[in-house]
Amino acid sequence: MPDSQLIRFDRFMENALYGPRGYYTSQRPILGARGDFTTTPKLTTALAARLAAWIIEAWKRQGQKLSVIELGPGDGTLARDIRKHLGFLNRRKLDYHLVEISPHLCERQKNALQGKGHWHLTLEEALRTVDYQALIISNEFFDAFPVRIFRETGEELFLDHERRENWQVSNALPDSNLFESPPQRFEVSESIQEFYRDQLSQWTRGEMLAIDYGGDAEEIYHRRPLGTLRAYFQHQRLPPPEAYQNAGHQDLTFDIHFPDLIRWGNQIGLETKSLITQAEFLGTDDTEGAGGAFKVLHQIRKP
């Protein structure tokens, strides 16, 4: 089949999630009992309580109450519970911004927060509003970015018009240390690197917490010959190639390779303070479940 009839996987994924009929740009419910997945804040308020405490700690470290920007706020549950746990006095001085592209989720967030927030389509827009100084938080945000998929031979995944896999030699590899000792099959999100380079690079002061499912190469690719990409469709987890079949009607996600986020942060002058498990962040013993699988990356921008 001619190459012109193939689509590189990251472009397929971007269109499936964010295209005109994409999963996140549609009006269909995507969270909760009627949706395809449930995120951590929907299951527990412990994370919101800890994030509220972290915001107060960061305000003290920064010497002022910086605005808070949440990336990909889901249905607004996390933001609502953070506000609750901040307490009355801190809540009065809270300047909370939400970055969301889904019209359906924006409405749910506004209902959850009773309109108490500021909404933006991009981080760049939010940063401009707060004079580029802010605390930035995210929970399961980066795992919704498109990924390029490779195998250890250096070939890259393309799909044909029937969504069958086709592997091609790639002459332009993205920037990732995964290529130094490549797993059998792995993902690299060039779009996350672009997000760091094009949007986070404009951030001039503050601290960022990124919470996501992932780890280093050994943690996320051990005994996973098909890599970490999967789809969630009506609460079912679908691996490749089934993951390609319901484009626009399902979530597509992958495990975050955190060494890449640290690397890309370093390239724009961010300092990485810590990378710990969610269990360590929460101060719990849940190291076998989500508390161990989720990681919390703390990066800062010094003025």
Buried (B, 14 or more C-beta within 10 A) or exposed (E): EEEEEBBBBBBBBBBBBBBEEBBBBBEEBBBBEEBBBBBBBBEEBBBBBBBBEBBBEBBEEBEEBBBBBBBBBBBBBBBBBBBEBBEEEBBEEBBBBBBBBBEBBBBBBBEBBEEEBBBBEBBBBBBEBBEBBBBBBBBBBBBBBBBBBBBEEEBBBBBEEEEEEBBEEBEEBBEBBBBEEBBEBBBBBBBBBEBBEEBBBEBEBBBBBBBBBBBBBEBBBEEBEBBBBBBBBEEEEBEBEBBBEBBBBBBBBBBBBBBBBBBBBEEBEBEBEEBEBBBBBBEBEBEEEBBBBBBBBBBBBEE
